[in-house]
Amino acid sequence: MRPLVIGRRATIAALAVLAGAVAPRAPADQQRDPELQAVIASAIAEAQCFSDHYDSAVWYTLMEPRLRRIVKDRDERLDILRQVYCETHRPGEARLPPGLVMALIHMESRFDRWAVSPAGAVGLMQVMPFWPERLGMHRYELTRITPNIRMGCAILRFYLDYERNDVRKALARYNGSPGRRDYPDLVISDWTHWAGADDLGFPKPPAPPR
């Protein structure tokens, strides 16, 4: 089977056929790749949130009702959506499909920022607890929405680059299960639930000549 590679537009119809049987979660990735520290430190240092106002309005309109069923607190819900949109559209970095990040958070923590895995990974994107100490932060900051999503997106972006944008392989590395298909297929299947906004932020095509 050809690897699933991120292009400019998510091919939702192709993803829909990838739904598989529910499989047990693999252990969280230890996230100990030597190159990752510089990547995450850079993401943390760039704290400003960037977004296009029109596209972000579309994003909220599409995603807020879906997330409302899972996250009951309104402020927390909007904060998650804001951070996911901003981190996936970070200037100067490869774009991440925001729907993929939403699916990843859903699978990793069910949007519970207090979630802790058996391996010790913490928060929405299940970031390993040694990262705050290496970056001069406190461990409790992993339970906060902004730094957790910022670090998680930096890690995902790193693995996508490492795997040449092969989504399945990058997700397997994120989850600590390289070579296995169960976890990546579950995330990709869930991605269809968060579809509809992955094209936001790309340049609009020119209008056809009259």
C-alpha positions in Angstrom: 0.0 0.0 0.0 1.3 3.5 -0.9 2.2 5.6 2.1 -0.2 8.3 3.1 1.5 11.6 2.5 0.3 15.1 3.4 -0.3 17.2 0.4 -1.9 20.7 0.1 -5.4 19.3 0.5 -6.5 16.4 2.7 -8.1 13.7 0.7 -10.9 12.9 3.0 -12.6 10.3 0.8 -9.5 8.2 0.7 -9.1 8.4 4.5 -12.7 7.2 5.1 -11.8 3.7 4.0 -9.0 3.4 6.6 -11.3 2.8 9.6 -10.1 -0.2 11.4 -11.0 -2.3 14.4 -10.2 -0.7 17.8 -6.8 -1.7 19.0 -5.1 -1.3 22.3 -3.0 1.9 22.7 0.7 1.5 22.3 3.0 2.9 24.9 3.7 6.6 24.6 6.7 7.6 22.6 9.7 8.3 24.9 10.4 11.4 22.7 14.1 11.1 23.2 15.4 11.9 19.7 18.4 14.2 20.3 17.3 16.7 17.6 13.9 17.2 19.2 15.1 19.5 22.0 16.1 22.3 19.7 12.8 21.9 17.8 10.7 22.2 20.9 12.7 25.0 22.4 12.2 27.0 19.3 8.5 26.4 19.4 8.2 27.5 23.0 10.3 30.7 22.4 7.9 31.8 19.6 4.9 32.5 21.7 2.8 34.8 19.5 -0.3 33.4 18.0 -0.7 33.9 14.3 -4.0 33.5 12.4 -6.1 34.9 9.6 -9.2 36.4 11.0 -11.6 35.1 8.3 -10.1 31.6 8.3 -10.1 31.3 12.1 -13.8 32.3 12.1 -14.6 29.5 9.7 -12.5 27.2 11.9 -14.4 28.0 15.1 -17.7 27.7 13.3 -16.9 24.3 12.0 -15.2 22.8 15.1 -16.8 24.4 18.1 -20.0 22.4 17.9 -18.0 19.1 17.5 -15.7 19.8 20.4 -18.7 20.9 22.6 -19.8 17.3 23.0 -16.4 16.4 24.6 -15.2 19.6 26.4 -18.0 21.1 28.4 -16.1 24.2 29.6 -16.6 27.0 27.0 -13.3 28.9 27.7 -11.3 25.7 27.7 -12.9 24.6 24.5 -12.2 27.9 22.7 -8.6 27.9 24.0 -8.0 24.4 22.6 -9.4 25.5 19.2 -7.4 28.7 19.2 -4.1 26.9 20.0 -4.6 24.1 17.5 -5.4 26.6 14.7 -2.4 28.8 15.5 0.1 26.1 16.0 -0.8 24.3 12.8 -0.5 27.6 10.9 2.8 28.7 12.4 4.6 31.0 9.9 7.9 29.7 8.7 7.0 26.1 9.6 5.5 23.3 7.5 1.7 23.4 7.8 0.0 20.7 9.8 -3.6 19.7 9.0 -5.5 21.0 12.0 -8.0 18.1 11.6 -5.1 15.7 12.1 -4.0 17.4 15.2 -7.6 17.4 16.6 -7.7 13.6 15.9 -4.4 13.1 17.5 -5.5 14.9 20.7 -8.7 13.0 20.7 -6.9 9.6 20.5 -4.1 10.6 23.0 -6.1 12.2 25.8 -9.8 12.5 24.7 -9.2 16.3 25.1 -8.5 15.8 28.9 -5.6 18.2 29.7 -5.1 16.3 33.0 -4.6 13.0 31.4 -1.4 11.0 32.4 -0.4 7.8 30.5 1.2 4.7 32.2 4.5 5.9 30.6 4.1 9.3 32.3 3.1 11.4 29.3 1.0 14.3 30.3 -1.8 16.5 28.9 -3.7 17.0 25.7 -1.0 15.8 23.4 0.7 13.4 25.9 4.1 15.1 26.1 6.8 13.4 28.1 7.5 15.1 31.5 11.2 15.5 31.0 10.7 18.3 28.4 9.7 21.1 30.8 12.8 20.4 32.9 15.1 20.5 29.8 13.5 23.8 28.7 13.6 25.6 32.0 9.9 25.1 32.6 7.8 23.4 35.3 6.2 20.0 34.9 2.8 21.3 35.8 2.9 23.5 32.6 2.2 20.3 30.6 -1.4 20.4 32.0 -1.8 23.9 30.4 -3.3 24.1 27.0 -0.9 26.4 25.2 2.5 24.9 26.1 1.2 21.3 25.7 -0.2 21.9 22.2 2.8 24.0 21.2 5.2 21.2 22.2 3.0 18.4 20.8 2.7 20.1 17.4 6.5 20.7 17.3 7.0 16.9 18.0 4.5 15.9 15.4 6.0 18.3 12.8 9.5 16.8 13.6 8.3 13.3 13.0 6.5 14.2 9.8 9.7 15.8 8.5 11.7 12.7 9.6 9.4 10.4 7.8 9.1 12.6 4.7 5.5 13.4 5.4 4.4 9.8 5.6 1.5 10.3 8.1 1.2 6.7 9.3 4.9 6.4 10.1 5.0 9.8 11.8 2.0 8.9 14.0 3.5 5.6 14.9 6.7 7.4 16.0 4.6 9.9 18.0 2.9 7.0 19.8 6.1 5.0 20.3 5.0 2.2 18.0 7.1 2.3 14.9 6.2 -0.4 12.4 2.7 -0.9 13.7 -0.5 0.1 11.9 -3.2 0.0 14.6 -2.6 3.3 16.2 -2.0 5.3 13.0 -5.1 3.8 11.4 -7.2 4.8 14.4 -6.0 8.4 14.3 -6.5 8.6 10.5 -10.0 7.2 10.8 -10.8 9.8 13.5 -9.4 12.5 11.3 -12.6 12.2 9.2 -14.6 13.5 12.2 -12.6 16.7 12.2 -12.7 17.2 8.5 -13.6 20.4 6.7 -11.0 22.9 7.7 -7.6 21.5 6.6 -7.5 23.9 3.6 -7.8 27.0 5.7 -4.8 29.3 5.5 -3.7 28.3 2.1 -3.6 31.0 -0.6 -6.9 31.2 -2.4 -6.8 30.2 -6.1 -7.1 33.1 -8.6 -10.5 33.7 -9.9 -11.1 32.4 -13.5 -10.9 35.0 -16.2 -14.3 36.3 -17.4 
